[in-house]
Amino acid sequence: MEPLESTSAATTATTATTATTATTPNAPSPSVSPTTARPPSRRSRVGARPVPGGKLLIAAYAVVWIIVLLLVVRVFRRQSTVESSVQALEGLIRKAAKTREKGGAPKKDDAP
């Protein structure tokens, strides 16, 4: 009967070490070794965890881009008005230059 008792004692000892290993928080998993573990692929990481405040971040980027586009449109419109003003002034300068070439003084009504 002694062989039976030694077998049960060995089984109890094995069970005790397995239970100790399972409850130890820093014990490595017996099925996954660090050398054979692969990092998760990029596909599995995308969308796994939402970014905190992600919707607000997207909204903030949208607002910034809208402001930038509005500023570009405003600068473009202002440039076209300045360009037309410059062309009008160039026309007045040419007109005044032609009047001086003829020897006459420019009229006060022609000046802006």
PAVOLUM-688476 format. One record per residue (C-alpha): residue number from 1; x, y, z; residue in three letters. Coordinates in nm, 2 decimals. Last residue first. Layout:
REM residues N
NUM, X, Y, Z, ALA
...
REM end
This chain:
REM residues 112
112, -0.85, 11.17, -5.67, PRO
111, -0.68, 11.41, -5.91, ALA
110, -0.87, 11.48, -6.23, ASP
109, -1.06, 11.77, -6.09, ASP
108, -0.74, 11.95, -6.00, LYS
107, -0.64, 11.96, -6.36, LYS
106, -0.30, 11.85, -6.46, PRO
105, -0.07, 12.12, -6.59, ALA
104, -0.03, 12.13, -6.96, GLY
103, 0.29, 12.08, -7.15, GLY
102, 0.18, 11.79, -7.37, LYS
101, 0.42, 11.56, -7.18, GLU
100, 0.26, 11.67, -6.86, ARG
99, -0.09, 11.56, -6.98, THR
98, 0.05, 11.22, -7.09, LYS
97, 0.21, 11.17, -6.75, ALA
96, -0.12, 11.25, -6.57, ALA
95, -0.31, 11.00, -6.78, LYS
94, -0.05, 10.74, -6.72, ARG
93, -0.06, 10.80, -6.34, ILE
92, -0.44, 10.78, -6.35, LEU
91, -0.43, 10.45, -6.53, GLY
90, -0.18, 10.31, -6.28, GLU
89, -0.41, 10.42, -6.00, LEU
88, -0.70, 10.23, -6.15, ALA
87, -0.48, 9.92, -6.20, GLN
86, -0.36, 9.94, -5.84, VAL
85, -0.73, 9.96, -5.72, SER
84, -0.81, 9.65, -5.93, SER
83, -0.52, 9.46, -5.78, GLU
82, -0.62, 9.57, -5.43, VAL
81, -0.97, 9.43, -5.49, THR
80, -0.83, 9.10, -5.63, SER
79, -0.59, 9.07, -5.33, GLN
78, -0.88, 9.12, -5.09, ARG
77, -1.07, 8.84, -5.25, ARG
76, -0.78, 8.60, -5.24, PHE
75, -0.70, 8.70, -4.88, VAL
74, -1.06, 8.63, -4.77, ARG
73, -1.06, 8.30, -4.95, VAL
72, -0.74, 8.19, -4.78, VAL
71, -0.87, 8.31, -4.44, LEU
70, -1.19, 8.10, -4.50, LEU
69, -0.99, 7.80, -4.59, LEU
68, -0.78, 7.83, -4.27, VAL
67, -1.09, 7.87, -4.05, ILE
66, -1.24, 7.56, -4.21, ILE
65, -0.92, 7.37, -4.15, TRP
64, -0.91, 7.47, -3.78, VAL
63, -1.28, 7.38, -3.73, VAL
62, -1.23, 7.04, -3.89, ALA
61, -0.92, 6.97, -3.68, TYR
60, -1.12, 7.06, -3.37, ALA
59, -1.41, 6.83, -3.47, ALA
58, -1.17, 6.54, -3.53, ILE
57, -1.01, 6.60, -3.18, LEU
56, -1.36, 6.62, -3.02, LEU
55, -1.46, 6.29, -3.18, LYS
54, -1.14, 6.13, -3.05, GLY
53, -1.18, 6.25, -2.70, GLY
52, -1.01, 5.94, -2.56, PRO
51, -0.88, 5.75, -2.86, VAL
50, -1.08, 5.44, -2.92, PRO
49, -0.92, 5.11, -2.84, ARG
48, -0.90, 4.82, -3.09, ALA
47, -0.96, 5.04, -3.39, GLY
46, -0.63, 4.96, -3.55, VAL
45, -0.44, 4.72, -3.33, ARG
44, -0.55, 4.40, -3.51, SER
43, -0.45, 4.54, -3.85, ARG
42, -0.11, 4.64, -3.72, ARG
41, -0.03, 4.29, -3.63, SER
40, 0.00, 4.19, -3.26, PRO
39, 0.36, 4.12, -3.15, PRO
38, 0.47, 3.76, -3.19, ARG
37, 0.54, 3.54, -2.89, ALA
36, 0.79, 3.27, -2.96, THR
35, 1.09, 3.41, -2.76, THR
34, 0.88, 3.54, -2.47, PRO
33, 0.72, 3.19, -2.41, SER
32, 0.35, 3.14, -2.44, VAL
31, 0.19, 2.82, -2.30, SER
30, 0.35, 2.83, -1.95, PRO
29, 0.24, 3.18, -1.89, SER
28, 0.51, 3.37, -1.70, PRO
27, 0.47, 3.41, -1.33, ALA
26, 0.45, 3.78, -1.22, ASN
25, 0.10, 3.75, -1.06, PRO
24, 0.17, 3.42, -0.87, THR
23, -0.17, 3.25, -0.84, THR
22, -0.12, 3.01, -1.13, ALA
21, 0.23, 2.92, -1.02, THR
20, 0.12, 2.84, -0.67, THR
19, -0.17, 2.63, -0.79, ALA
18, 0.07, 2.43, -1.02, THR
17, 0.31, 2.38, -0.74, THR
16, 0.04, 2.25, -0.51, ALA
15, -0.10, 2.02, -0.78, THR
14, 0.24, 1.87, -0.83, THR
13, 0.29, 1.81, -0.46, ALA
12, -0.06, 1.65, -0.43, THR
11, 0.02, 1.42, -0.72, THR
10, 0.35, 1.32, -0.56, ALA
9, 0.17, 1.25, -0.23, ALA
8, -0.09, 1.04, -0.42, SER
7, 0.18, 0.84, -0.58, THR
6, 0.37, 0.79, -0.25, SER
5, 0.05, 0.66, -0.09, GLU
4, -0.02, 0.41, -0.36, LEU
3, 0.34, 0.28, -0.34, PRO
2, 0.29, 0.23, 0.04, GLU
1, 0.00, 0.00, 0.00, MET
REM end
